[in-house]
Each structure stands twice: as C-alpha cells, then as structure tokens.
Amino acid sequence: MSTQDGQRDEKPHLTPAQRHIIENHGTEPPGSSPLLYEKRRGDYRCAKCGASLFSSETKYESGSGWPSFWDVREGAAGTKVDHRLAMERTEIHCARCQGHLGHVFPDGPQPTGLRYCVNGAALNFIEKP
C-alpha cells in the first residue's frame, strides 16, 4: 500500500484481536492460539513489525495455555512492571515497535529459569527448512 506521495505505508495490517493484544495490552483466551501447538522448526516474529523474537529451539509446553519460551532473542524484547491485575507482573514488549507480547515469569525451565508467556496473536511463525 502506498501513501498519496508515493511512499510505502508501513502501517501493518492487524486483525482486531491482534490490535487489542499488541496495542491495548490485551490477552487472548488460554488455549486459543494455533501457535500453542506449533512444533515445526522456525522463527517467531512480532505480528506488528516483523522483528525476530523467539526461536522454536526455545519453545516448550508450559501447560499455561499460551505459547511459552525459555529465552528471547538478544535485544528483541523489553520489559516493564505491570500492575493491571492488582498484582505485580513483568510485561514483555517488542523492542522495535513496543507492541505488547505477554509476560515473563520466573518459573521456566533451565538454562534461564524463565517462562516467556506470549499471546500467539502477537506472533507470526516463519517455518525454517
């Protein structure tokens, strides 16, 4: 898509559900993301800007109902304290576009001990051969 002056419009096409999660800090229902069951080798990217966030090599079944990873690509995500549910959590967002991804918890597997609990709608999966 191009703007009137011929420049490419970089605004991503997001579904209403993606916009709710990424831009308004929403959460998808547990168990609703097809990415929860994704087992192929590949790359998980930000649905808003395309930044590479997670490798399939760090994905694991946490039992939480959301796609979970024990590590994020270096420099790909930022964190901030979130008090939206009357408790303190650590929110994760895409470092490039600041889009909301989910939360990180200290109950994941080794080697990091972290669980990046991510809304599948905030991600696009790119299979790698």
HELIX and SHEET records of a PDB file:
HELIX    1   1 PRO A   16  ASN A   24  1                                   9    
HELIX    2   2 PRO A   34  TYR A   37  5                                   4    
HELIX    3   3 SER A   56  THR A   58  5                                   3    
HELIX    4   4 GLY A  120  ALA A  122  5                                   3    
SHEET    1   A 3 SER A  52  SER A  55  0                                        
SHEET    2   A 3 GLY A  42  CYS A  46 -1                                        
SHEET    3   A 3 LEU A 123  GLU A 127 -1                                        
SHEET    1   B 6 LYS A  59  TYR A  60  0                                        
SHEET    2   B 6 SER A  68  PHE A  69 -1                                        
SHEET    3   B 6 ARG A 115  VAL A 118 -1                                        
SHEET    4   B 6 HIS A 100  PHE A 105 -1                                        
SHEET    5   B 6 ARG A  89  CYS A  94 -1                                        
SHEET    6   B 6 ALA A  77  ASP A  82 -1                                        
END                                                                             
